[in-house]
Amino acid sequence: MDTFYKFSDDYFQYLKLLAREYPTKQDTFTELINLMAILHLPKGTEHFMSDLHGEYDAFYHILNNCSGVIKEKVQATYGATMSPAEQSQLCTLIYYPKERLSIISKAHKNTIPWYKDTLNQMVNLARFLSSKYTRSKVRKAIPPGYTFIIDELIHAQPDEGDNQIVYHASILESIIETGSADDFICALSALIKRLAVDRLHIVGDIFDRGNHADRIIDRLMRYHAVDIQWGNHDVLLDGCSCR
């Protein structure tokens, strides 16, 4: 005996909305396959911060080092091939690329071999961090202007043929020869920090004590994925502003 289901009007409204995004069976199947595949990827790292209290410098440093996540990933990637001091130098470059590059330039250490080693190290680290995300999500996270180049480099395979090895090596050489290595390092640093933390959670008390809660808010407004739970100091300040 056939069973008949009676669907509500709301159900059909949802179907109409879905039909706008996925008008054909092929579109629907493709999205289902994509979503089912994403469920098998590792969960992105979530970063929780609380009691910022207007202390921008401390907040900015924790944001840059991703609360130790980058150091952890550098150790996992280069623990067997780099000394602790070399790992620390790479981490500092990622945290504060412009400041660190300025120091290296004044010390005349920004040689071609240094650029080659540093770019390879950062590309490998970005590749390691990108492994938990879809290629589409990684591509969207790449700073504008370098999307094609970085996408090519971080998705290179270790067992690729000689032609591809030469191709990727020539990309890095061209970056150095054109004088864009510093800018490229800054872009890679931004991508690494972006991939290290998938979402930021602020759990209370942005305001009070420190003098630069406004700068914290400005920085949070530019962050790629953040949610905020107001704390008692935030609520009190909001109440005072309404008096």
CORHU-V34120 format. One record per backbone hydrogen bond with DSSP energy under -0.5 kcal/mol. CO is the residue of the C=O (numbers start at 1). NH is the residue of the N-H. If there is no record, write none. Layout:
co->CO nh->NH
co->CO nh->NH
This chain:
co->5 nh->7
co->8 nh->12
co->9 nh->13
co->10 nh->14
co->11 nh->15
co->12 nh->16
co->13 nh->17
co->14 nh->18
co->15 nh->19
co->16 nh->20
co->17 nh->20
co->17 nh->21
co->18 nh->22
co->24 nh->28
co->25 nh->29
co->26 nh->30
co->27 nh->31
co->28 nh->32
co->29 nh->33
co->30 nh->34
co->31 nh->35
co->32 nh->36
co->33 nh->37
co->34 nh->38
co->35 nh->39
co->37 nh->40
co->38 nh->41
co->45 nh->198
co->45 nh->199
co->46 nh->48
co->47 nh->201
co->49 nh->203
co->52 nh->55
co->53 nh->210
co->54 nh->56
co->54 nh->212
co->55 nh->59
co->56 nh->60
co->57 nh->61
co->58 nh->62
co->59 nh->63
co->60 nh->64
co->61 nh->65
co->62 nh->66
co->62 nh->67
co->65 nh->68
co->65 nh->70
co->66 nh->69
co->68 nh->72
co->69 nh->73
co->70 nh->74
co->71 nh->75
co->72 nh->76
co->73 nh->77
co->74 nh->78
co->75 nh->79
co->78 nh->81
co->78 nh->82
co->83 nh->87
co->84 nh->88
co->85 nh->89
co->86 nh->90
co->87 nh->91
co->88 nh->92
co->89 nh->93
co->90 nh->94
co->91 nh->95
co->92 nh->96
co->94 nh->97
co->96 nh->100
co->97 nh->101
co->98 nh->102
co->99 nh->103
co->100 nh->104
co->101 nh->105
co->102 nh->106
co->103 nh->107
co->104 nh->109
co->104 nh->110
co->105 nh->108
co->109 nh->111
co->111 nh->115
co->112 nh->116
co->113 nh->117
co->114 nh->118
co->115 nh->119
co->116 nh->120
co->117 nh->121
co->118 nh->122
co->119 nh->123
co->120 nh->124
co->121 nh->125
co->122 nh->126
co->123 nh->127
co->124 nh->128
co->125 nh->129
co->126 nh->130
co->127 nh->131
co->128 nh->131
co->129 nh->132
co->130 nh->133
co->134 nh->138
co->135 nh->139
co->136 nh->140
co->137 nh->141
co->138 nh->141
co->138 nh->142
co->139 nh->142
co->143 nh->146
co->146 nh->150
co->147 nh->151
co->148 nh->152
co->149 nh->153
co->150 nh->154
co->151 nh->155
co->153 nh->156
co->157 nh->160
co->161 nh->165
co->162 nh->166
co->163 nh->167
co->164 nh->168
co->165 nh->169
co->166 nh->170
co->167 nh->171
co->168 nh->172
co->169 nh->173
co->170 nh->174
co->171 nh->175
co->172 nh->176
co->173 nh->177
co->174 nh->178
co->175 nh->180
co->176 nh->179
co->180 nh->184
co->181 nh->185
co->182 nh->186
co->183 nh->187
co->184 nh->188
co->185 nh->189
co->186 nh->190
co->187 nh->191
co->188 nh->192
co->189 nh->193
co->190 nh->194
co->191 nh->195
co->192 nh->196
co->193 nh->197
co->199 nh->47
co->200 nh->202
co->200 nh->227
co->201 nh->49
co->201 nh->203
co->202 nh->204
co->202 nh->229
co->204 nh->51
co->204 nh->52
co->205 nh->52
co->205 nh->53
co->206 nh->54
co->208 nh->210
co->212 nh->216
co->213 nh->217
co->214 nh->218
co->215 nh->219
co->216 nh->220
co->217 nh->221
co->218 nh->222
co->219 nh->222
co->220 nh->223
co->225 nh->200
co->227 nh->202
co->228 nh->230
co->229 nh->204
co->231 nh->235
co->232 nh->236
co->233 nh->237
co->234 nh->238
co->235 nh->239
co->236 nh->240
co->237 nh->241
co->238 nh->242
co->239 nh->242
co->240 nh->243
